[in-house]
Amino acid sequence: MSTEKKALPFYLTFTAGAIAGISEILTFYPLDVVKTRMQLETGKTSLGLVGSFQSIIKQEGFGRLYRGLVPPLLLEAPKRATKFAANDFWGKTFKQLTGEKEMTQRLSIVTGCSAGATESFVVVPFELVKIKLQDKASTFAGPLDVVRQIIRNDGVLGLYSGMESTFWRHLWWNGGYFGSIFQIRELLPKAESPQGQLLNNFISGSIGGFVGTVINTPFSQVVKSRIQGTAKVPGVVPKYNWTYPALATIFREEGPAALYKGFVPKVLRLAPGGGVLLLVVEFTLGVFRKALGPPYL
């Protein structure tokens, strides 16, 4: 958003983020289920993307591809609102601290990482519930059953299992996402029409989603799924507990390729998903600006 425009009220930014997030997740959620299944596999063999889809549909039915959808749907409004509001807040803060009048490539990366770190505190409980429901071995009746059992067994703080790995996941992804969006927008030809602007947003958001996925997958995504998907046994130290030691364990026992388990379905979702997200956000904000008129235009 241009710094010359008056900032829209928070509730409109919140609404735009919610609409974009829900649109993205309804479109790409089955790929997220397959990605999680692939990442929870602990052996050196994998069914692959197509094989995992076929196995889930054949053995569990098509509806299983949308198992665990409720938590991320409930999460999308606060998650996307937090992402974009935090990115805007940190962008203004860092520009003031550095004396920069305009956003730069360096600041866009730092701002994105800070927004991701902020966002991670919101998403952990919802991500934990989603992964518990997506696991093939899941016996939970639904989201509320997951929450009840976690609180009963581990207390309220149990809902924040995997906080550290989630923190790194969102920090790296958002840094790559917003940093790439800034650079790609600078490189793309200036849009001469609303349709051209939408196309530019989709292209820059898609590339940002791809870059963010490449950066964050080996650092946290696989580890995060392992940490949150493993049942805790009293008196036993979990095999996967902290992000970077867990990365070393997976690398040593399963090889470097294991760090990119689930990468294909993840990038197939988050690359175009990042494009859809940015496109819908900017389109919705544009509608709000036109409705409000100057000085928001």
C-alpha positions in Angstrom: 0.0 0.0 0.0 1.2 3.5 -0.9 2.5 5.6 2.1 0.6 8.6 0.6 -2.7 7.0 1.1 -4.5 7.4 4.4 -4.5 4.1 6.3 -7.7 2.2 6.2 -9.5 1.5 9.6 -8.3 -1.7 11.2 -11.6 -3.5 10.9 -11.4 -3.1 7.1 -7.9 -4.5 7.0 -9.1 -7.3 9.2 -12.0 -8.0 6.9 -9.8 -8.0 3.8 -7.4 -10.4 5.3 -10.2 -12.7 6.5 -11.7 -12.8 3.0 -8.4 -13.5 1.4 -7.4 -16.2 3.9 -10.7 -18.0 3.7 -10.6 -17.9 -0.2 -7.1 -19.3 -0.2 -7.6 -22.1 2.3 -10.9 -23.4 0.7 -9.0 -23.6 -2.6 -5.8 -25.3 -1.5 -6.6 -27.1 1.8 -6.4 -30.7 0.4 -2.7 -30.1 -0.6 -2.1 -29.1 3.1 -3.5 -32.5 4.2 -1.3 -34.4 1.8 1.7 -32.3 2.8 1.2 -33.0 6.5 0.9 -36.8 5.8 4.1 -36.8 3.8 5.9 -34.9 6.6 4.7 -37.3 9.3 6.3 -40.3 7.5 9.4 -41.3 9.3 10.9 -43.8 6.8 13.0 -43.2 3.8 10.3 -44.2 1.4 7.4 -42.0 0.4 4.2 -42.4 -1.7 4.8 -39.1 -3.3 2.2 -36.4 -4.1 -0.1 -38.4 -6.4 0.3 -41.6 -4.4 -0.6 -39.9 -1.2 -3.7 -38.4 -2.8 -4.8 -41.7 -4.2 -4.1 -43.5 -0.9 -6.1 -41.1 1.2 -9.1 -41.1 -1.2 -9.0 -44.9 -1.6 -8.6 -45.9 2.1 -10.3 -43.0 3.9 -12.6 -41.3 1.4 -12.6 -38.0 -0.4 -13.9 -36.2 2.7 -10.7 -36.9 4.6 -8.9 -34.3 2.4 -10.9 -31.7 4.3 -10.4 -33.2 7.7 -9.1 -30.6 10.1 -10.5 -27.7 8.0 -12.4 -26.1 10.9 -9.4 -24.9 12.9 -7.7 -23.2 10.0 -11.0 -21.6 8.8 -11.5 -20.2 12.3 -7.9 -19.1 12.3 -7.8 -17.3 9.0 -9.4 -14.0 10.1 -7.0 -13.3 13.1 -4.1 -14.9 11.3 -4.2 -12.9 8.1 -5.2 -9.8 10.0 -2.2 -10.2 12.2 0.1 -10.9 9.3 -0.7 -7.8 7.3 -1.3 -5.5 10.3 2.0 -6.6 11.8 3.8 -6.2 8.5 2.4 -2.6 8.3 3.3 -1.9 12.0 6.8 -3.2 11.8 7.4 -1.5 8.4 6.5 1.9 9.9 8.5 1.2 13.0 11.7 0.2 11.2 11.5 3.1 8.8 11.3 5.5 11.8 14.2 3.7 13.5 16.4 3.8 10.4 15.3 7.2 9.1 14.2 5.7 5.8 11.3 7.4 4.1 10.5 4.6 1.7 10.6 0.8 2.1 13.8 -0.8 1.0 14.6 -4.4 0.1 16.5 -4.9 3.4 13.7 -3.4 5.4 11.1 -5.5 3.6 12.8 -8.7 4.7 13.3 -7.6 8.3 9.7 -6.4 8.4 8.4 -9.7 7.0 10.4 -11.7 9.5 9.1 -9.6 12.3 5.5 -9.9 11.1 5.9 -13.7 10.9 7.3 -13.9 14.4 4.3 -11.9 15.6 1.9 -14.1 13.7 3.4 -17.3 15.1 2.0 -16.5 18.6 -1.6 -16.5 17.2 -1.5 -19.6 15.1 0.1 -22.3 17.3 -3.0 -23.8 19.0 -4.9 -23.9 15.7 -2.0 -25.5 13.9 -1.6 -28.1 16.6 -5.3 -29.1 16.4 -5.2 -29.2 12.6 -2.1 -31.5 12.6 -3.7 -33.8 15.2 -6.8 -34.2 13.0 -4.8 -34.7 9.8 -2.7 -37.5 11.1 -3.8 -40.9 9.6 -3.8 -42.4 13.1 -6.0 -39.7 14.5 -8.9 -41.0 16.7 -10.2 -37.6 17.8 -13.9 -36.8 17.3 -13.2 -33.3 16.2 -11.4 -30.0 17.1 -13.0 -29.6 20.5 -12.1 -33.2 21.4 -8.5 -32.4 20.5 -8.5 -29.3 22.7 -10.1 -31.1 25.6 -7.7 -34.0 25.6 -4.6 -31.8 25.2 -5.7 -29.6 28.2 -6.5 -32.7 30.3 -3.2 -34.4 29.5 -0.8 -31.5 29.3 -2.6 -28.4 30.6 -3.4 -25.2 28.8 0.2 -24.7 27.8 0.0 -28.0 26.0 -1.8 -26.0 23.3 1.4 -24.3 22.6 3.4 -27.4 21.8 5.6 -26.6 18.9 5.8 -22.9 19.6 9.5 -22.6 19.0 9.3 -24.5 15.6 6.2 -22.5 14.6 8.1 -19.3 15.4 10.9 -20.2 13.0 8.5 -21.4 10.3 6.6 -18.1 10.2 9.7 -15.9 10.6 11.4 -17.5 7.6 8.3 -17.8 5.4 7.1 -14.2 5.9 10.6 -12.8 5.4 10.9 -14.6 2.1 7.3 -13.7 1.1 7.2 -10.0 1.8 10.9 -9.5 0.8 10.2 -11.2 -2.6 7.0 -9.2 -3.1 8.9 -6.0 -2.7 11.6 -7.0 -5.2 9.3 -8.5 -7.8 7.0 -5.4 -7.7 10.1 -3.3 -8.5 11.0 -5.5 -11.4 7.5 -5.9 -13.0 6.3 -3.3 -15.6 4.1 -0.7 -14.1 0.5 -1.7 -14.4 -1.6 0.5 -16.7 -5.0 -0.9 -15.8 -6.8 -2.5 -12.7 -6.5 -5.9 -14.5 -2.8 -5.4 -14.9 -2.4 -4.4 -11.2 -4.3 -7.6 -10.2 -1.9 -9.7 -12.4 1.1 -8.0 -10.9 -0.2 -8.8 -7.4 -0.8 -12.4 -8.3 2.7 -12.8 -9.9 4.5 -11.1 -7.1 2.5 -13.0 -4.4 3.0 -16.3 -6.1 6.8 -15.8 -6.4 6.9 -14.6 -2.8 5.0 -17.8 -1.7 7.5 -20.0 -3.6 10.5 -18.3 -2.2 9.1 -18.4 1.4 8.4 -22.1 1.0 11.9 -22.9 -0.3 13.4 -21.0 2.6 11.3 -22.3 5.5 10.6 -25.9 4.6 13.9 -27.5 5.7 14.2 -25.2 8.7 10.9 -25.7 10.4 8.0 -27.1 8.5 9.0 -30.8 8.7 10.2 -30.5 12.3 7.1 -28.6 13.3 4.8 -31.4 12.0 6.9 -34.0 13.8 6.9 -32.1 17.1 3.2 -31.4 17.1 2.2 -34.7 15.6 4.0 -36.9 18.2 2.1 -38.1 21.3 3.9 -37.2 24.5 4.8 -40.1 26.9 5.3 -39.2 30.6 8.9 -39.5 31.7 10.2 -39.9 28.1 12.1 -37.1 26.4 10.5 -36.5 22.9 12.7 -37.5 20.0 11.7 -34.2 18.2 11.7 -31.4 20.7 13.7 -28.4 19.4 13.9 -27.2 15.8 17.6 -27.2 15.0 18.6 -30.4 16.9 15.6 -32.1 15.3 16.8 -31.0 11.9 20.2 -32.6 12.6 18.5 -35.8 13.7 16.3 -36.0 10.6 19.3 -35.2 8.4 21.4 -37.9 10.0 18.8 -40.7 10.2 16.8 -40.1 7.0 19.1 -38.1 4.7 18.8 -34.5 3.4 15.9 -35.3 1.1 13.7 -35.8 4.3 14.1 -32.1 5.1 11.9 -31.5 2.0 9.2 -34.1 2.7 5.9 -32.6 1.6 7.6 -29.8 -0.3 5.8 -30.4 -3.6 2.2 -30.2 -2.2 3.3 -27.4 0.0 4.8 -25.3 -2.8 1.8 -26.1 -5.0 -0.4 -24.6 -2.4 1.6 -21.7 -1.0 3.1 -20.4 -4.3 -0.3 -19.8 -6.0 -1.9 -19.5 -2.6 0.5 -16.6 -1.8 -0.6 -15.0 -5.1 -4.3 -15.5 -4.4 -3.8 -14.1 -0.9 -2.1 -10.9 -2.1 -4.5 -10.5 -5.0 -7.7 -10.8 -2.9 -6.3 -8.6 -0.1 -5.3 -5.8 -2.5 -8.5 -6.1 -4.5 -10.7 -6.0 -1.4 -8.7 -3.1 0.1 -9.2 -1.3 -3.3 -13.0 -1.8 -3.1 -12.9 -0.3 0.4 -10.8 2.7 -0.7 -13.2 3.4 -3.5 -16.2 3.2 -1.2 -14.6 5.6 1.3 -13.2 7.9 -1.4 -10.4 10.5 -0.8 -8.1 10.6 1.1 -8.0 6.8 1.0 -7.5 6.6 -2.8 
